[in-house]
Amino acid sequence: MGTTDKPDRGGLYERRIGTPTTNDEVNGYWLFGFGVLLGLAGVALFFLTEAATATRGIAYALTALAPPFVMLGAVIRFPLRRAGTYLGYLGTAVSVLGVVWFVNIFPGGWFTASGDPTVIALYGVGLLLIGLAGTVVPLLSDPVYEDYERMRGEAAAATAERDETSAELEATREELASTEEDLASVREELASTREELAAAEGRAADLDDEAATAHAEAASLRESKARFELFEDAGGKPRWRLRHRNGNVIATSGQGYSSRGKAQKGLHSVRRNALGAGLLRIETAPEEGETVAADDGPEPEDATAPDVAIPSDDEGIESVATFELFEDAGGKWRWRLRHDNGNVIGDSGQGYASKSNAERALARVREHVAAADYLRVDPTAFEMFRDAGGEWRWRLIHENGNVLADSGQGYSSRSKARQGLDSVRSNAAEAALDDLDAEDGGDGDADETPNATFELYEDKGGDYRWRLRHRNGNIVADSGEGYASKSNARDAIERVRDYAPDADVLDVSDAAFEIYEDAGGEWRWRLRHRNGNIVADSGEGYASRSNAVEAVTGVKANAPGAGEETVA
């Protein structure tokens, strides 16, 4: 039988077939394959030679060598005893000797009708020995001696391991006894320490009560049930108000601001100072004309905060609108959100193949509209969002709804995605252009190495694309889509160069409202999901941006709790 050690010659065999258990398993496979090749070579040579020639004799010999090697390869792969393996090799040697004898006497000494009995007998004896090695010998011999030796060795190793474990256990017991003595002394010290702590706890009890009271008050203040809303009044001046989730306004700015930035400063000043402000009771009313000025503190860190945040219906506001599902003249299903006053304040923007698809789209609007942020697209803006896989991405959108550029890859954190976005904003305008398909390259400056380069190339589908590669080799942006011509791709690059440096940035959770000015000079809104799909739009234009913002405010307030009906 072959050795039970892990074979060291089964590299290809192990990679392509499986892990062998013995060297003989690998050797048997190669002997089997060698025999098959000998047989095929003999047959091929037979058809290429003439009868009764020495070359034809070699063809016969190669064919005759195939059975012994094929049989030997199969036999030694069995878990044979040593005697069986040696008998198989002996039979193969005898058969090979018969074939060599045949080659020496062919064709002159070979009888065409009966052949040479001695050669045939010698060859047959070899095949018989191989057959006996694989069939009879295993039945007549005792179990493999090596198996007994292996089992004895394993038993001895197990006994030695058990003895070693017992010794280690005894040593551990001794260490444990010593540790218990140390622990007893520690317990005595701990008892005395507890007595000291008891006295200290008595002194700290009053302090704990005071701290708990203060903590409860702070916690109640932190768990705010209201939201700040930033809006433009009828006179076009930015203001803010603090609205409770039940719909009541509990604080306002009291005055209009000359700019949105100053309104944000006043709002953030209230956030910073209201929590710790004292209470002063004034017995007399302020004089006529006296106003309280907003704190013109430092500019807030988040300059791109959403314009408005409206509580949803499940937070206490009753809806005054209804979703209408209807089938248009083209057989497509659509929805619209109609106010109780009869005005349509939002619609699906597109038709759906079935009523169920339109209902699912409507459900998505209900799900995302209340928490959706505002994004002003003028004429472009960056959206930062988290994709379905949990990675952060960004895209540059135009007011016409097209995506001009995207990150091309996901980032593990928001800060890394923002770094990639900032790299595009800072480098896009001065980036060189490298036309990878042109012989003369691009329009880069040979005297200066830019921080980034636009690479224009043709993809496998025949579309033209671009990517912005930083000089460190990283791709920080790409076109996101293909263009039918190289000139269209170049135009897209120029638009990114023009718009990216000044585009606003907004973090998008699940969806965001985009407020933009259309080609006719009217203001509109659309609700874009983080996957890029537009799930709702205004359906009509508004005379001013503030009117469009008010329309979005109405949709955010009424859509979550709006009823649903199918109309003809």
HELIX and SHEET records of a PDB file:
HELIX    1   1 GLY A   11  ARG A   16  1                                   6    
HELIX    2   2 ASN A   23  LEU A   48  1                                  26    
HELIX    3   3 ALA A   54  ILE A   76  1                                  23    
HELIX    4   4 ARG A   82  ILE A  105  1                                  24    
HELIX    5   5 PRO A  117  LEU A  140  1                                  24    
HELIX    6   6 TYR A  145  ARG A  222  1                                  78    
HELIX    7   7 ARG A  260  ALA A  274  1                                  15    
HELIX    8   8 ASP A  313  GLU A  315  5                                   3    
HELIX    9   9 LYS A  355  VAL A  369  1                                  15    
HELIX   10  10 ARG A  414  ASN A  427  1                                  14    
HELIX   11  11 LYS A  486  TYR A  499  1                                  14    
HELIX   12  12 ALA A  500  ASP A  502  5                                   3    
HELIX   13  13 ARG A  545  ASN A  558  1                                  14    
SHEET    1   A 3 ALA A 226  GLU A 232  0                                        
SHEET    2   A 3 PRO A 238  HIS A 244 -1                                        
SHEET    3   A 3 VAL A 249  THR A 252 -1                                        
SHEET    1   B 4 VAL A 344  ASP A 347  0                                        
SHEET    2   B 4 TRP A 333  HIS A 339 -1                                        
SHEET    3   B 4 ALA A 321  GLU A 327 -1                                        
SHEET    4   B 4 GLY A 563  THR A 566  1                                        
SHEET    1   C 4 ASP A 373  VAL A 377  0                                        
SHEET    2   C 4 ALA A 511  GLU A 517  1                                        
SHEET    3   C 4 TRP A 523  HIS A 529 -1                                        
SHEET    4   C 4 ILE A 534  ASP A 537 -1                                        
SHEET    1   D 4 VAL A 403  ASP A 406  0                                        
SHEET    2   D 4 TRP A 392  HIS A 398 -1                                        
SHEET    3   D 4 THR A 380  ARG A 386 -1                                        
SHEET    4   D 4 ASP A 504  VAL A 508  1                                        
SHEET    1   E 4 ALA A 432  ASP A 435  0                                        
SHEET    2   E 4 ALA A 452  GLU A 458  1                                        
SHEET    3   E 4 TYR A 464  HIS A 470 -1                                        
SHEET    4   E 4 ILE A 475  ASP A 478 -1                                        
END                                                                             
